[in-house]
Amino acid sequence: MIFKHWFEGGALFMTLIYLMWVTVIGLGFIFWRKRNSTDRLTLTRLNEAVLFIGSLGLLVGILGQVLGIFEALRYMSVNVDVSARMLAAGLRVSLIAPLYGFGLFIFSGILWFVFRNLLKDK
């Protein structure tokens, strides 16, 4: 299903979002591993990077949707015979990248919140 969504959602934007998922998870592991041994400034920067990349993932997903809808509207302006079924399928496909970006944003926000509380206790 991940590969199907990668192909349907647009290879460029979905690849960027998947790379951001891997980056956020990797930064989370780095933060967790270094939470007791590293100085507070480094941990704060790692935590801010988690939230920034999550926010960027949401924006990349929305950009992918906007460009997809733009292309669909361009196609519809040239071809007057567009069925409701085709329009609904196109709208479903246009929501894939923002859905993954929004999921990344929620995950990184939760991770940021947990790590922020760990930093307060330190």
ZAMARTOR-996934 format. One line per 5 residues: number of its first residue (from 1); their letters; for each residue x, y, z of C-alpha. Coordinates in steps of 0.1 Angstrom, whole numbers, padded with zeros to 4 digits. Last residue first. Example, Ala and Ser with C-alpha at 12.3 -4.5 7.8 and 13.67 -1.06 7.14 Angstrom:
<recs>
2) SA) 0137/-0011/0071; 0123/-0045/0078
</recs>
This chain:
<recs>
122) KDKLL) 0167/0177/0328; 0129/0176/0336; 0123/0204/0311; 0142/0186/0284; 0120/0155/0289
117) NRFVF) 0090/0177/0285; 0103/0191/0253; 0110/0155/0241; 0074/0145/0247; 0060/0176/0229
112) WLIGS) 0084/0173/0200; 0075/0136/0195; 0038/0146/0196; 0044/0173/0171; 0065/0151/0149
107) FIFLG) 0038/0125/0147; 0011/0151/0140; 0031/0167/0113; 0041/0134/0098; 0004/0124/0096
102) FGYLP) -0004/0157/0080; 0023/0151/0054; 0010/0116/0047; -0025/0130/0043; -0013/0160/0023
97) AILSV) 0004/0136/-0002; -0027/0114/-0006; -0053/0141/-0009; -0048/0147/-0047; -0054/0110/-0054
92) RLGAA) -0089/0113/-0038; -0096/0145/-0058; -0086/0127/-0090; -0108/0097/-0083; -0138/0121/-0075
87) LMRAS) -0133/0139/-0108; -0130/0107/-0128; -0163/0094/-0112; -0180/0128/-0119; -0172/0124/-0155
82) VDVNV) -0150/0147/-0175; -0160/0154/-0211; -0150/0190/-0216; -0114/0182/-0222; -0091/0213/-0224
77) SMYRL) -0104/0230/-0192; -0105/0196/-0174; -0068/0190/-0181; -0059/0224/-0167; -0081/0217/-0137
72) AEFIG) -0063/0184/-0131; -0029/0201/-0134; -0039/0227/-0109; -0053/0201/-0086; -0020/0182/-0087
67) LVQGL) 0000/0214/-0081; -0022/0223/-0051; -0020/0187/-0037; 0018/0186/-0040; 0021/0219/-0023
62) IGVLL) -0001/0207/0005; 0021/0177/0010; 0052/0198/0009; 0037/0221/0036; 0028/0191/0059
57) GLSGI) 0063/0177/0055; 0078/0211/0063; 0059/0212/0095; 0073/0177/0104; 0108/0188/0095
52) FLVAE) 0105/0219/0117; 0091/0199/0147; 0119/0173/0146; 0145/0200/0140; 0134/0219/0171
47) NLRTL) 0140/0187/0192; 0174/0182/0177; 0182/0219/0185; 0170/0215/0220; 0191/0183/0225
42) TLRDT) 0222/0201/0213; 0216/0230/0236; 0209/0208/0266; 0243/0191/0265; 0246/0155/0256
37) SNRKR) 0249/0124/0278; 0214/0118/0292; 0192/0124/0261; 0218/0111/0236; 0201/0079/0227
32) WFIFG) 0166/0093/0228; 0176/0124/0207; 0193/0102/0181; 0163/0079/0179; 0140/0109/0175
27) LGIVT) 0163/0124/0148; 0161/0091/0129; 0123/0090/0131; 0121/0126/0119; 0146/0119/0091
22) VWMLY) 0128/0087/0080; 0095/0106/0079; 0111/0135/0060; 0125/0110/0034; 0089/0096/0030
17) ILTMF) 0076/0132/0025; 0102/0140/-0001; 0096/0107/-0019; 0058/0114/-0018; 0064/0148/-0033
12) LAGGE) 0085/0136/-0062; 0067/0103/-0069; 0032/0117/-0071; 0004/0106/-0048; -0004/0076/-0070
7) FWHKF) 0031/0062/-0071; 0039/0066/-0034; 0004/0056/-0025; 0008/0023/-0043; 0043/0018/-0028
2) IM) 0029/0024/0007; 0000/0000/0000
</recs>
